[in-house]
Amino acid sequence: MNSDDVKKLLNDIKDNKLSIEEGTEMLKDLPFTDLGFAMIDNHRELRVGYPEVIYCAGKTIEQIKGIVAIMLTKNCNILGTRATKRMYKAVLEICPKAEYNELGRTITIKNREVIKTDSYIGIVTAGTSDMFVSEEAAVTAELFGNRVERVMDVGVAGIHRLFDKLEIIRGAKVVIVIAGMEGALASVVGGLVDKPVIAVPTSVGYGASFGGLSALLCMLNSCASGVSVVNIDNGFGAAYLAGMINKL
């Protein structure tokens, strides 16, 4: 339930379209729904503007189906991250309109129209191997009502490719830069644009990258001003923050 839903409910009670008892019944599980294994935060969209997102990794298929079933009754858009194809097929059993992005490992269910912003988020990816993170970010940003422009495979090993896309990148309101290996792309982009840059280190790289730790430390030590960093492979977190900035 979002703020518009609450206003409609209160107006319906005021106009005698709903009784106080009916309104109370609709609000009784507004704070959360306790499933025993999960406490679904029904109040989150009203509180922060976006509904709760399902982090699917570590959950059983039955737990995910149970959470989705409750969220479907709230008529909100639903996002599941780090989902497998088996999880998606299980969700399809209770919601045939669910969609799966295999590269980004996301499940999305659109119960409400998504109205996109005029301004856009630029998502810049160093290499094709980093696209599992960039797609998680893109799907998240788009479902939350942001226009997205993808710029792929423009890492520093062939930096002329980046310069060819600078007009697109500079036109964004906020830029997400996703890179593995040594993570240098975030600093390069940060030194070329006048927009906030959200850097996402990925776990892509050979042994000394330490599963993304090398890229994380490089990005944290960036000499470019205006660069902030989220956790390794956290495309969702970067897109959530970018969406908040994009809508300011």
C-alpha positions in Angstrom: 0.0 0.0 0.0 1.4 3.4 -1.0 0.4 6.9 -0.1 -2.1 7.1 -2.9 -3.8 3.9 -1.7 -4.0 5.3 1.8 -5.5 8.6 0.6 -8.1 6.7 -1.5 -9.0 4.5 1.4 -9.5 7.5 3.7 -11.5 9.4 1.1 -13.7 6.3 0.6 -14.5 6.2 4.3 -15.1 9.9 4.4 -17.5 9.6 1.4 -19.3 6.6 3.0 -18.1 4.3 0.2 -16.5 2.2 2.8 -17.4 1.6 6.5 -14.9 2.2 9.2 -15.0 -1.5 9.9 -14.1 -2.3 6.2 -11.3 0.2 6.3 -9.9 -1.2 9.5 -10.0 -4.7 7.9 -8.0 -3.4 5.0 -5.4 -1.8 7.3 -5.0 -4.6 9.8 -1.9 -6.1 8.1 -0.5 -2.7 6.9 2.7 -2.9 9.1 3.7 -6.4 8.2 2.6 -9.9 7.5 4.1 -12.7 9.6 4.7 -15.9 7.7 6.7 -17.5 10.4 9.8 -17.8 8.2 9.5 -14.1 7.0 7.9 -10.9 8.1 6.9 -9.1 5.0 7.2 -5.3 5.3 3.9 -4.1 3.8 4.5 -0.6 5.1 7.7 -0.1 3.2 6.4 1.5 0.1 4.3 4.0 2.2 7.4 4.7 4.3 10.2 5.0 1.7 8.5 5.0 -1.7 9.4 1.5 -2.9 8.0 -1.9 -1.8 10.1 -4.6 -0.2 12.4 -6.5 -2.6 12.9 -10.3 -2.3 16.5 -11.4 -2.0 16.1 -14.9 -3.3 19.5 -16.3 -2.6 19.4 -18.6 0.4 15.7 -19.0 0.4 13.8 -22.1 -0.5 11.5 -22.2 -3.4 8.5 -22.6 -1.1 9.5 -19.6 0.9 9.8 -17.5 -2.2 6.4 -18.7 -3.4 4.9 -17.8 0.0 6.3 -14.3 0.0 5.2 -13.6 -3.6 1.7 -14.9 -2.9 1.3 -12.4 -0.1 2.8 -9.5 -2.1 0.4 -10.3 -5.0 -2.5 -9.5 -2.7 -1.0 -6.0 -2.2 -1.2 -5.1 -5.9 2.4 -3.8 -5.9 5.2 -4.4 -8.4 7.4 -7.2 -7.3 11.2 -7.6 -7.7 13.2 -10.7 -6.8 17.0 -10.6 -7.1 19.5 -13.4 -7.3 16.9 -15.8 -8.5 17.5 -19.1 -10.3 15.5 -20.3 -13.2 14.0 -23.0 -10.9 12.7 -20.3 -8.6 11.2 -18.4 -11.5 9.4 -21.5 -12.8 7.9 -22.0 -9.3 6.7 -18.4 -9.2 5.1 -18.8 -12.6 2.9 -21.4 -11.1 1.2 -18.7 -9.0 1.7 -15.8 -11.3 1.8 -16.4 -15.1 2.8 -12.9 -15.9 6.1 -13.1 -14.0 9.2 -12.3 -16.1 12.7 -13.6 -15.7 16.0 -11.8 -16.7 18.4 -14.7 -16.9 21.5 -12.6 -17.2 20.5 -10.3 -14.3 19.0 -13.2 -12.3 15.8 -11.2 -11.5 12.1 -12.0 -11.3 9.8 -9.1 -12.0 6.0 -8.9 -11.7 4.3 -5.7 -12.9 0.9 -5.2 -11.2 1.0 -1.4 -11.7 1.9 0.8 -14.7 5.5 1.9 -14.5 5.8 5.6 -15.5 9.4 6.4 -16.5 11.3 9.6 -15.7 12.3 12.0 -18.4 15.8 12.1 -17.0 17.8 8.9 -17.2 20.3 6.8 -15.3 23.5 5.9 -17.3 24.7 2.4 -16.6 28.3 2.0 -17.8 29.8 -1.5 -17.9 33.5 -2.2 -18.2 33.3 -5.6 -19.8 30.7 -8.1 -21.1 31.6 -10.4 -18.1 30.3 -7.6 -15.8 26.8 -7.6 -17.4 25.3 -9.9 -14.8 25.6 -7.0 -12.4 24.6 -4.3 -14.9 21.4 -6.1 -15.8 20.4 -6.5 -12.2 20.9 -2.7 -11.9 19.0 -1.9 -15.1 16.0 -4.1 -14.3 15.9 -2.6 -10.8 16.1 0.9 -12.0 13.5 0.4 -14.7 11.0 -1.3 -12.4 11.3 1.6 -10.0 10.3 4.0 -12.7 13.6 5.3 -14.2 14.6 5.6 -17.8 17.9 3.8 -18.3 20.6 4.1 -21.0 23.1 1.2 -21.1 26.7 1.7 -22.3 28.4 -1.7 -22.5 32.0 -3.0 -22.8 33.9 0.3 -22.6 36.6 -0.6 -20.1 40.0 1.0 -19.8 41.8 -1.7 -21.9 40.2 0.1 -24.9 39.4 3.5 -23.6 38.6 4.9 -27.0 35.3 3.0 -26.8 34.4 5.1 -23.7 35.1 8.4 -25.4 32.7 7.4 -28.2 29.8 7.2 -25.7 30.6 10.3 -23.6 27.6 12.2 -24.9 25.2 9.5 -23.6 27.0 9.3 -20.3 27.2 13.0 -19.8 23.5 13.3 -20.5 22.5 11.2 -17.5 21.4 12.6 -14.2 23.4 10.0 -12.3 25.9 7.4 -13.6 26.4 3.8 -12.4 29.8 2.5 -13.3 30.3 -1.3 -13.1 33.8 -2.8 -13.4 35.8 -5.8 -12.2 39.5 -6.5 -12.5 41.2 -3.4 -11.1 38.0 -1.3 -11.2 39.7 1.7 -12.8 36.7 2.7 -15.0 34.9 4.4 -12.1 37.8 6.9 -11.6 38.1 7.6 -15.4 34.3 8.3 -15.7 34.4 10.3 -12.5 37.0 12.6 -14.0 34.9 13.2 -17.2 31.4 14.0 -16.0 29.7 16.6 -13.7 27.2 14.1 -12.4 27.3 11.8 -9.3 29.0 8.4 -10.0 28.0 5.3 -8.2 30.7 2.7 -8.6 30.0 -1.1 -8.4 33.0 -3.4 -8.1 32.3 -6.9 -9.5 33.8 -10.2 -8.6 35.1 -10.6 -12.2 38.9 -11.1 -12.4 41.8 -13.5 -12.0 43.2 -14.7 -8.6 44.7 -11.5 -7.3 41.4 -9.7 -7.8 40.3 -11.6 -4.7 36.7 -12.0 -5.8 36.2 -8.3 -6.4 38.2 -7.0 -3.4 40.8 -5.4 -5.6 38.2 -3.5 -7.6 36.4 -2.5 -4.3 39.6 -1.0 -2.8 40.6 0.7 -6.0 37.2 2.4 -6.2 37.2 3.4 -2.6 40.6 5.0 -3.2 39.5 6.8 -6.3 41.1 10.3 -6.8 38.1 11.4 -8.8 35.6 13.5 -6.8 31.9 12.6 -6.8 32.5 8.9 -6.8 30.7 6.7 -4.2 31.0 3.0 -3.9 28.6 0.1 -3.1 29.4 -3.5 -2.3 30.8 -6.1 -4.6 28.3 -7.2 -7.3 25.6 -5.0 -5.7 23.8 -3.8 -8.9 20.5 -3.6 -7.0 21.9 -1.3 -4.3 23.5 1.0 -6.9 20.2 1.2 -8.9 18.1 1.9 -5.8 20.3 4.8 -4.8 20.6 6.1 -8.4 16.8 6.0 -8.7 16.5 8.2 -5.6 18.9 10.7 -7.0 17.3 10.6 -10.4 13.9 11.5 -8.9 15.1 14.4 -6.8 
